[in-house]
Amino acid sequence: MKNFDKYATYYDVIYNNKDYSQEVSYIDKLLKKYSKAKTKTILELGCGTAGHAKELLKHGYQIHGLDMSEGMIEMATSLSQENNSFTCKKADIRDFNLNKKFDCAISLFHVMSYQTQNNDFLNALKCARKHLNREGLLIFDFWYGPGVLSDRPQTKTRDFETPEISIRRLTTPHMRVNENIVDGSLLLRQLRKQQLENKFDLNGAYGYTQMLKEQISGNNNSWAIRWYASTFLKNKLGLYVGKSLIQNIGNDNSGTHCGSSNEYDVSISQQRVTEFTEDFTEDQKSQRLIEDYFNKKKVTFFSKLKSFLSRKSQ
């Protein structure tokens, strides 16, 4: 948190143009729409210099802010001195106990994205839940990974000035596109505990469990296997439409874990999809066809031996 302590002095200058008012108006609409009881008290996880809190006060809420940075809390304290509906305290959002509950908890401006380990994120959620009234809401935002990868951060320089200070901010992003904090070992343990490995492998038709093991051991860096395992364990379904809206270019030899093949090419829809039915069910016939397809593609020891002997006889 030392970096944030240094950052606190200049934070409000750098984010002077941030539209806190619009963001808080959106939060206010969410609370009015989804809260089952009137929201009066809000716990803010990662309150920073109280930019959001200042706007929330205008909507009549009482806010208690937490931040791990002493420098940020020092800046936020000025608001608590002006308005007793706002209080703040230095605390780690992963481990705190206030001995009180709130109608809602919020965590804005990507605070949750700084919880870079599974346990950090889970502990923050547990602490929030512990401090919420029954049916209280937790609202947080986060960086959307695929969006970051498709619209990548750029190196840029920005200047900020006030009558007292001039700041030049140089942003140099370091992309680590192959890192994924989803714990493959945890997913594998859950599959084993629930005895779901065979079903996960399409009833033995495809070695997804082995792929997950290879990811855990570092022999592949597949994010897709962890995505599939995560959705499978939550009993979610993947949507495979008859005519696709996108072209999969991974099989043109540019993919990380595949070669060159037209085997998975699909017809591209020429029409816009305007609506989907809300009643999704698993198609057992399609499931069996997929299993049959992969079973036919299996390369057994005997087929390898037969191919080897055939080459040797030529």
Secondary structure, DSSP 8 states (H G I E B T S, - for coil): -HHHHHHHHHHHHHTTT--HHHHHHHHHHHHHHH-SS---EEEEES-TTSHHHHHHHHTT-EEEEEES-HHHHHHHHHHHHH-TTEEEEE-BTTB---S--EEEEEE-TTGGGG--SHHHHHHHHHHHHHTEEEEEEEEE----HHHHHHS----EEEEEE-SS-EEEEEE-----TT---S-HHHHHHHHHHTT-HHHHTTTTTS-HHHHHHHHHHTS---SHHHHHHHHHHTT------SSBSS---TTBTTSSS--B-STT---B-SS------S-----HHHHHHHHHHHHHH---HHHHHHHHHHHHH-
